[in-house]
Amino acid sequence: MGSCPLCGNLAVRRLALPHTAVWECASQRCGLRYASPQLDERSLQAAYRKLYYPDLQRAGTRPCKATRVEIRHQVFRHAIAEFGDLSGWRLLDYGCGTGSLCKAALSYGLRPVGIESDANAYGQAIACGRYPVYQRLEDLLASEPSIRFDMIALWEVIEHLRVPWIDVANLRRVLRTDGCLLVSTPNARCAKPDCSGRAGIAMRTQLTSIISLEKLCASCFIRVGSRESQSGMPILPILIMERFGGH
């Protein structure tokens, strides 16, 4: 038995892996799934380099494929239906990878900024040259201390963060009080198909559900209205958390 790192309630072990175990919070008001113990930083970075962001000369060998471009466009079309014209909106793509979401955002008139800590992915994203990219939130704030965003996106990122509630709390500092938080994450009840089962679960430090995402955001004083996408994609839900006022 263990304790849920988000809510502190009892957690039970659900899946044994060679180097770790997947635990699930027993509380019906949370349900967070998480890996414990977690990979050390060196091993984790090596895994990302192999599975997600190989060197440019090996880019064609990436085992874990990115979400289809059409899905990203679907999300922006849905956001337009919810909020109206997005032209001029400032978007922060936190964990932007090689920049696919930022590129899609440009098509709808948004002004994207990316943050990506992986050196290979950062190099590929910044090579686009159509939007600024930083390696850390602190670097962005050093460059533009007063910047605020209309939308912050964590596209299949939140499940990779070691302590996501701390990241979300930090991001809240740069989100407008009437801004919107967009989170896409694999369903906690399935592994991402293109990472093949256990390997996919091993790469994720947190496996969130709608309930645990709502609890995570509430812990950062973010009021949530969540909705599942009807796209039928097995790696969803996509959660679009409605525009909200600050506390």
N, C-alpha and C positions, 0 to 999 in steps of 0.2 A: 504494500500500500504506500501511497505517496500523498503529497498535498499539491493541489492545483496552484500554479504560480500566479494565476490571474485573480482567483476569488478566495483561495485558501482552503476550500473544501476538500474532502477526500477524493483521491484519484486512484483509479485501478489500472493495472497493466493490461493492454489489449493485444499487443503484438510484440513478439520477441524478434530482434534482429541481431546479426553477429556482433555489432559494436554498440548497440543501444536497445532501447525498448520504447514503444509508443504507449503513452498513458492517456487516459480519458477522465476528465472531471466527472464525478458521479452526480453533481448537482444538475437538476433539470433547468436551472436558471443560467447555466454556463455551458457545460458540455465541451470545453476546450480539449483538444487533443494535442499532445506535445511530445517531443522526443527528449528522453533523459536517460543517461547522460548525453550531452551534445558533443559533436565533433569539435576538436580544438581548431583554432583559427587556421592553422597551416593546412590541416587535412581538409577543412571545409573549402578553402580557396582552391586547393588542388582539384577537388571534386567539381567545383564550378567551372574551372578551366577545362576540364575534360568533357563535362556534360553539356555546358551551356555556352561558354565563350572561349572557344579555342583560338589560337593565334590566327591572324588574318590568312596566312598561307594554308591553314587547315580548316578554314571556315566551312567548307563543304562537308566536313565530317561531324558536325554538331549532332549528337544523338537526340537531344531534347529540342523538338521543333517549337518555334514561336507560335502563338495564337494566329489563326488565319487573319489576314488583313481585313477581310469583310466583316469579321466580328468587331474589330475596333471601330470601323465605320458605323456599324449598327448601333454601337453605344452612343456615338456622337449624335446620330439621328434621333435616338431616343431622348437624349439630353435636350435637343432642340425642341422636341415635342413637349417636354416638361417645362423648360425655362424660356423658350423663345430663341431668338437669334443669339448665337455665341460669338459673333464677330467682335474682336477686341478683347475678349476674355483672356485673362492671364492664367495659364495652366502650368502647374508644377507637376512633372512626372517623376515621382520619387522611386528610384530604382528603374530608370528608363531603359536599361539594357543597351541595345544598339540603336535605339531611337525610333522604333516602329510606331509607337503611340504618338510621339511628337510629330512625326511626319503626317500621320492621319489627321491630327489636330489642325495642322496648317491648312488642310483642304476646307475647313469650316471657319476659317478666319480667326482661330485662336492664336494667341502668342505664347508658345510653349517654352519652358525652361526645363532642362533635364538634370537629374542628380543620379550619378552612377559611381559606385565605389570600386567595381572591378576594373582593373587597368585595361584589359583587352576590350571590354565592352565600351568603356569610356573613350578609348581611342577611336573605335568605329563610330560612336555616336558623334563625337566632336568633328570627325572628318566630313560630316554632312555639311557643316558650315551655315545652316539655315536657322539655327537657334542656339542659344548659349547652353553649355553643359558644364556642370561642376561635379567634383568628386565627393563633396560633403556639403551638408546644409550650412555649416559654419563658413565655408568658402563663399557660398552665395551671399550670406548675410554680411560678410566682410566687404564684398563688392557692392551690394545694394542693401544697406541696413534697413531701409524703410519699405522694402518691397512687400506687397501683399497680393495674394492670389485669389481669383474668383473660383478656381477649382483646383483641388489637389488630387492626383490619381495615384493609387497603389495598385498597379496592374500585375496580378500574380506575384506580389512582392511580400505582402503582409505575413504570409505563411513561412517566409524564409528569415524573418527577423527574429533575433534571439529574444528580445523583450519588446514586442511590438507596441505595447501600451506606452512605453517611454518614447518611441519614435513618433507615435501619433500625437502625444502631448507636445512634443517639440514642434511638430508640423503645425499644430494649432496656432502657434505664434505667428505664422506667416499666412494664415488663412483669413480672408476678410470675414467680418462678423456676419455677413449675409452670404458667405461662400458655400461651396458644396464639396463634399468629400466623396470620391468615387473609388470603390474597392472591388476588384475582381479577384476571386480566390477559388481554388479547386474545392469541390464538395468534400467535406471531411469523410464521407462514407465511401469514397472511391479514390483510387490512385490515378494520377494523370496517365492516360493510355500510352503516350509516347515516351514515358520514362519507365515503363514496364514494372508495374506492381511495387514490390518491396524497394527497389532502387529509388522509385519516385518518392516513397514515404521517407526513406532515409535522408533525402536531401532537404526535408522540410523540418524546421524546428517547431513550428506550430501548425496544426491542422484545424482550422477554424470552422465553426458552423454559424448560421445566421444569429443564433442566440448568443454565442460567445463573442461575435463581432459587435453586437449591440452592447453587450456588457463592457467590452474593451473600450468602445467609444464613450460610453457613459462614464467610465472611470476617468476619462479625460475631459469631462464636462461638455461632451458633444451630444446634442439632442438628435436622435436618429429616426428617420422614416426609411424603412428598407423595403426593397422589392426584388423578387427573383426575375431574371430574364426568362422569356419564353422561347429562347432560340433553340432549345433542345440539345445544346452542346453538353457533353457529359462532364466537362471540367468546370462548369458553372455551378452555383449561381453567381451572376453578376449582381452586386448590390450597388444601387445608386442611392446614396444617402442625401435626402432632400436638402435644399437650401434652408439654412437655419440661422437664428439670431444667436449672438454670443451670450454667455452668462455673466 
